Amino acid sequence: MRRFLFVLVLLFGFCASPQKEVSTTQETTDKANEKTAEAKRGCVEGNCVDGYGKYVYDTGDVYEGEFKNGLRNGKGKMTYTNGDVFEGTYKDDLREGEGVYRFQNGEVFKGNFKQGLREGKGTHTFADGSVYEGEFLGDGVSGKGVLRVNENQVLESCELQQRKVLCEVKPQ
């Protein structure tokens, strides 16, 4: 009896923005925008110490949500400069509890976070529409679950190994 291995790679890193050519006029506009953006760093709106506010980091990442003692605490939304977005809860500046992480490439993770990492039950929807449902340990380094390839095909003997979904496929 032959066995096949089905592999899907989870993207758990940050993707770089594509390079683009810009005209001299565009470069001048971009430099002016950068100077304006530099001036708008730190707490740009609300109360970023103990309340609700909007904070722009030196990287250009933007957090809007609840703060306590100057740290992200409670519900919030982080928009990263690479196009990724996290919406969920924070505790002492780390993602904690339920959240949704949307990758710029169209993939989405919904599930539990612990000390900033994907940990516990969750689902990862790939750009092709397939969905891994199951356990995420160590930010997706390991875990067991199922992979829904499409409405008619569900692979049940799957596990995460080094952020890759590996499924045992039995021939029919």
LOKE-150044 format. One line per field, with one value per residue: x, y, z of N, C-alpha, C in turn; residue in one letter. Coordinates in steps of 0.2 Angstrom, whole numbers. Example, Ala and Ser with C-alpha at 12.3 -4.5 7.8 and 13.67 -1.06 7.14 Angstrom:
<nodes>
nX <- (66	64)
nY <- (-28	-11)
nZ <- (39	35)
caX <- (62	68)
caY <- (-22	-5)
caZ <- (39	36)
cX <- (66	64)
cY <- (-16	0)
cZ <- (39	39)
residu <- (A	S)
</nodes>
This chain:
<nodes>
nX <- (4	3	8	5	12	5	9	9	14	15	14	23	31	36	32	41	39	35	48	48	49	52	48	58	50	41	50	54	41	39	50	46	34	39	46	35	29	38	38	26	27	25	13	-1	-14	-27	-26	-12	-6	-14	-28	-37	-30	-19	-5	10	24	42	45	35	24	7	-3	-19	-29	-32	-23	-13	-3	6	8	2	-13	-28	-41	-36	-29	-16	-8	3	18	21	9	2	-11	-16	-29	-36	-33	-22	-9	1	9	10	2	-12	-23	-39	-38	-36	-26	-21	-13	-3	-3	-15	-18	-25	-25	-34	-37	-30	-18	-3	7	12	13	6	-4	-12	-29	-34	-37	-30	-31	-27	-21	-26	-38	-39	-40	-32	-36	-34	-22	-10	6	20	20	16	25	23	9	-7	-20	-33	-35	-44	-46	-54	-72	-76	-65	-57	-43	-38	-27	-16	-2	7	23	38	31	25	11	8	1	-5	-9	-20	-21	-34)
nY <- (-6	11	27	44	60	75	92	108	125	135	153	162	172	189	197	205	221	223	229	244	255	273	289	304	315	308	303	315	318	307	308	320	316	306	314	321	310	306	316	313	303	291	294	299	302	303	294	287	281	277	273	275	275	281	275	278	269	269	261	263	256	255	256	255	257	250	256	253	258	263	253	241	235	226	227	229	236	232	238	234	240	232	227	218	214	214	210	210	205	212	209	217	222	212	200	192	180	179	182	189	187	195	191	200	193	188	177	170	170	164	163	158	167	167	175	183	174	162	150	136	132	135	142	142	150	148	156	150	145	133	126	125	117	116	113	124	125	133	144	139	129	116	104	96	92	95	96	106	104	107	109	96	88	83	81	71	66	76	86	99	103	112	123	119	111	95	81	64	55	43	31	29)
nZ <- (0	-4	2	3	5	10	8	15	16	30	31	42	44	41	26	13	6	-11	-23	-31	-45	-45	-50	-52	-47	-40	-30	-23	-18	-10	-1	6	11	20	29	35	40	50	59	65	75	89	102	94	95	107	123	126	138	149	143	128	113	99	92	84	78	77	66	58	59	66	80	87	100	117	131	145	159	149	141	128	131	133	120	103	88	77	63	52	43	32	27	34	47	64	74	90	107	119	131	143	132	123	111	117	121	112	94	77	64	49	35	23	11	9	17	33	50	63	80	96	106	115	125	115	104	92	100	105	101	84	67	51	37	20	5	-6	-2	6	22	38	53	70	82	88	92	100	91	80	76	79	81	80	68	56	38	27	11	1	-1	-3	1	15	25	37	45	50	54	61	57	60	55	44	36	37	30	30	17	12	-1	-13)
caX <- (0	7	6	7	12	3	13	7	18	12	19	23	35	34	34	44	35	39	51	45	53	49	51	61	45	38	55	53	35	40	54	42	29	43	47	29	27	43	35	20	28	23	6	-3	-21	-30	-22	-8	-3	-20	-34	-38	-26	-16	2	14	30	47	45	29	18	2	-7	-24	-32	-32	-17	-13	3	10	8	-4	-17	-35	-42	-33	-28	-10	-7	11	20	21	2	-1	-15	-18	-34	-37	-32	-15	-8	8	12	10	-4	-14	-30	-42	-36	-36	-20	-22	-7	-4	-4	-22	-19	-28	-25	-39	-36	-27	-12	-1	14	13	14	0	-3	-18	-33	-34	-37	-26	-34	-22	-23	-29	-44	-38	-40	-29	-39	-31	-18	-4	11	26	19	14	30	20	2	-11	-27	-36	-34	-49	-43	-60	-79	-77	-59	-54	-37	-38	-21	-12	1	12	30	42	27	22	6	10	-5	-4	-15	-20	-23	-41)
caY <- (0	17	32	50	65	82	97	115	129	141	159	165	178	195	197	211	224	223	235	248	261	279	295	309	319	304	303	321	318	302	311	325	312	303	319	322	304	306	321	310	296	291	295	304	303	300	293	281	279	274	274	273	280	279	276	276	267	272	257	265	252	259	253	259	253	251	256	253	259	264	247	239	231	226	227	234	234	234	238	234	243	227	226	213	217	210	213	206	207	212	210	219	224	206	198	187	178	178	187	188	190	195	192	204	189	185	172	173	165	166	159	160	169	167	179	185	168	158	145	133	131	140	140	146	150	149	160	146	143	128	128	120	118	112	115	127	125	136	149	135	125	109	104	92	95	93	101	106	106	110	106	88	84	84	77	71	65	81	89	105	102	117	128	116	106	88	76	58	54	36	30	26)
caZ <- (0	-5	6	0	10	7	12	14	20	33	31	49	44	38	19	11	1	-18	-25	-37	-48	-44	-54	-48	-44	-35	-25	-20	-14	-5	5	10	15	25	34	38	44	55	64	68	78	96	103	89	96	113	129	125	144	152	140	121	109	93	93	78	80	72	60	54	62	69	85	89	105	124	134	153	161	144	136	124	136	131	113	99	81	74	56	50	37	27	25	39	52	69	78	96	114	121	139	144	126	119	109	122	120	105	89	70	60	42	31	17	5	9	22	39	56	69	86	102	106	122	126	108	99	91	104	107	95	79	60	46	30	15	0	-10	1	10	29	43	59	75	88	86	98	98	86	74	75	80	83	76	66	50	33	23	5	-2	2	-3	3	21	27	45	49	49	59	60	59	58	52	38	37	34	30	27	12	10	-8	-13)
cX <- (4	4	9	7	10	6	10	11	14	17	18	28	32	36	36	40	39	42	48	50	49	52	54	56	42	43	54	47	36	44	50	37	33	44	41	27	32	41	29	21	26	16	3	-10	-23	-25	-18	-4	-9	-26	-34	-34	-23	-9	6	21	36	47	39	23	13	-2	-13	-28	-31	-25	-18	-5	8	11	2	-7	-24	-35	-39	-32	-21	-9	1	12	20	14	-1	-5	-16	-23	-36	-35	-24	-15	0	12	12	3	-6	-21	-32	-39	-36	-30	-21	-15	-8	-5	-11	-23	-22	-27	-30	-38	-33	-20	-10	6	16	14	7	1	-10	-22	-34	-36	-33	-29	-29	-25	-27	-36	-44	-37	-37	-33	-36	-28	-12	0	17	26	18	20	28	13	-1	-18	-29	-35	-40	-47	-48	-66	-79	-71	-57	-49	-37	-32	-16	-8	6	19	34	38	25	17	8	4	-3	-11	-15	-24	-30	-42)
cY <- (6	22	39	55	72	87	104	119	135	147	162	170	184	195	204	214	224	229	238	254	267	284	300	314	315	303	309	321	313	305	316	321	308	308	321	316	304	310	318	303	297	292	300	306	300	299	286	278	275	276	271	278	277	280	274	275	269	268	259	261	256	254	258	255	255	251	256	253	260	259	245	234	232	225	232	231	236	233	239	237	238	225	221	217	212	214	208	209	207	212	211	219	218	203	192	186	178	184	184	191	189	196	196	200	186	180	175	168	168	161	162	162	169	170	181	180	165	152	143	132	137	138	145	145	152	153	156	143	137	130	123	122	114	116	118	128	129	141	145	130	117	110	98	94	92	99	100	109	110	107	99	84	87	79	77	70	70	84	95	103	108	122	126	111	100	84	70	57	46	35	27	20)
cZ <- (0	-1	3	5	6	11	10	18	23	33	38	49	41	31	18	6	-6	-19	-31	-39	-47	-48	-49	-44	-39	-29	-20	-15	-9	1	9	14	21	31	38	43	50	61	68	71	85	96	99	90	103	118	128	132	148	149	133	117	103	93	86	80	75	66	55	55	66	74	87	94	112	126	142	155	155	139	133	129	134	123	109	92	79	67	55	44	31	24	30	44	57	73	84	102	115	129	139	137	121	117	114	121	113	100	82	67	53	39	25	10	5	14	29	44	61	74	92	102	114	122	119	102	98	95	106	100	90	72	56	39	25	9	-5	-8	6	17	34	49	64	80	85	93	96	92	79	72	75	82	78	74	59	44	28	16	1	1	2	0	10	23	34	48	47	55	57	62	56	53	45	40	33	35	27	23	10	3	-8	-17)
residu <- (M	R	R	F	L	F	V	L	V	L	L	F	G	F	C	A	S	P	Q	K	E	V	S	T	T	Q	E	T	T	D	K	A	N	E	K	T	A	E	A	K	R	G	C	V	E	G	N	C	V	D	G	Y	G	K	Y	V	Y	D	T	G	D	V	Y	E	G	E	F	K	N	G	L	R	N	G	K	G	K	M	T	Y	T	N	G	D	V	F	E	G	T	Y	K	D	D	L	R	E	G	E	G	V	Y	R	F	Q	N	G	E	V	F	K	G	N	F	K	Q	G	L	R	E	G	K	G	T	H	T	F	A	D	G	S	V	Y	E	G	E	F	L	G	D	G	V	S	G	K	G	V	L	R	V	N	E	N	Q	V	L	E	S	C	E	L	Q	Q	R	K	V	L	C	E	V	K	P	Q)
</nodes>
